[in-house]
Amino acid sequence: MRTAFVLLKILPQHETEVLKIVQSVPQVEEVHGIFGEYDLLVKVVAQDDDELEEIVIGRIRGHVGVRHTETLLSTPF
């Protein structure tokens, strides 16, 4: 399993639309609205790096309302 936290910057007027897209991804376990440089914090749990890439690049970052993403890979202690 591969866990990542994805920070999203969303274009104005696209917040609700992007939230619905992100919440529809089965591998997304949590979504948090945040204040500051980013708008959403998304926890993704994928089977492997290939699935994680498909989710972040293909299903989240590819959306027109997403301006920028930053993916933080998590390693359990």
C-alpha positions in Angstrom: 0.0 0.0 0.0 1.1 3.5 -0.7 -0.3 6.5 1.3 0.1 10.0 0.1 -1.2 13.4 1.1 -2.0 15.7 -1.8 -2.2 19.4 -1.4 -4.4 21.2 -4.0 -4.6 24.8 -5.1 -8.0 25.3 -6.8 -9.0 28.0 -9.2 -11.7 30.4 -7.9 -15.3 29.3 -8.7 -14.2 25.6 -9.0 -14.1 24.6 -5.4 -17.4 22.7 -5.2 -16.7 21.0 -8.6 -13.2 19.8 -7.6 -14.4 18.7 -4.2 -17.0 16.4 -5.8 -14.4 15.0 -8.2 -12.0 14.3 -5.4 -14.6 12.7 -3.2 -15.7 10.4 -6.0 -12.3 8.7 -6.1 -12.5 5.4 -4.1 -8.9 5.6 -3.0 -9.4 9.0 -1.4 -9.9 8.3 2.3 -10.0 11.9 3.6 -10.5 15.4 2.3 -10.0 18.5 4.4 -10.5 22.1 3.5 -7.5 24.1 4.7 -6.5 27.8 4.8 -3.3 29.2 3.6 -1.3 28.5 0.4 -3.4 25.4 -0.5 -7.2 24.9 -0.5 -7.6 21.1 0.0 -5.6 18.3 1.8 -6.4 14.9 0.4 -5.4 11.6 1.8 -5.0 8.9 -0.9 -4.3 5.2 -0.2 -3.3 3.3 -3.4 -2.1 -0.2 -4.1 1.2 0.9 -5.5 3.1 3.9 -7.1 1.4 3.3 -10.5 -2.1 3.5 -9.1 -1.1 6.6 -7.1 0.2 8.2 -10.2 -3.0 7.4 -12.1 -5.1 8.9 -9.3 -3.1 12.1 -8.8 -2.2 12.9 -12.4 -5.2 11.3 -14.2 -8.1 11.9 -11.9 -7.2 14.9 -9.7 -4.5 17.1 -11.3 -6.1 16.6 -14.8 -9.2 18.5 -13.7 -9.6 21.9 -15.2 -10.3 23.5 -11.8 -7.1 22.3 -10.2 -4.3 24.9 -10.5 -1.5 23.1 -8.7 -0.9 19.9 -6.7 1.9 18.9 -4.4 2.1 15.2 -3.4 3.7 14.2 -0.1 4.5 10.4 0.1 4.0 8.9 3.5 6.2 6.2 5.1 5.0 4.5 8.2 7.4 4.3 11.2 
